[in-house]
């Protein structure tokens, strides 16, 4: 049941972060540079952006728990590929966390750097920090998408879980893997998030899951 609870936690965290980003952060992100400069100066508005960052941090944590739970229950621990998958999960999570931290705090940082400077200077600093955040986001999505797809395909090849259950996770992983080539366009990540949520829901709505080693039961 722990795997089912991990899938439910992952689904809820992804849904919360996605909805919050779409309806709270996106309207602000589409504002002009001058409006953004004034926005971060308002302390009562900064918490909204930071809350979005913490929601995405929770989503990354839930993703790690889900993949670790899948590997713990179904992937043989002695395989070299299992160890490589564990390493990719950690590397991908670290890169994504750096991206979230940079994106979450970029308005405070650019505000400090451009204090007293004209709006054009603020735009330069803001774009620099955003480029840094997007670079780490692309790298993290590439690593995370690769290992997510790998684990989904691996469990199907090992005949541990049905193919139909793993298809949404593999689709989400492939779309995330393509991020370095598609950013800063984020539309593919929206589709990936929907596929990831569907995958988590498929696993999380089960009352039970297939046994890892039915021959031993």
Secondary structure, DSSP 8 states (H G I E B T S, - for coil): -HHHHHHHHHHHHHHHHHHHIIIIIHHHHTS-HHHHHHHHH-HHHHHHHHHHHHHHHHHHHHHHHHHHHHHHHHS-TT-HHHHHHHHHHHHHHHHHHHHHHHHHHHHHHHHHHTTT--HHHHHHHHHHHHHHHHHHHHHHHHHHHHHHHHHHHHHHHTTSS-HHHHHHHHHHHHHHHTHHHHTT--HHHHHHHHHHHHHHHHHHT-S----TTGGG-
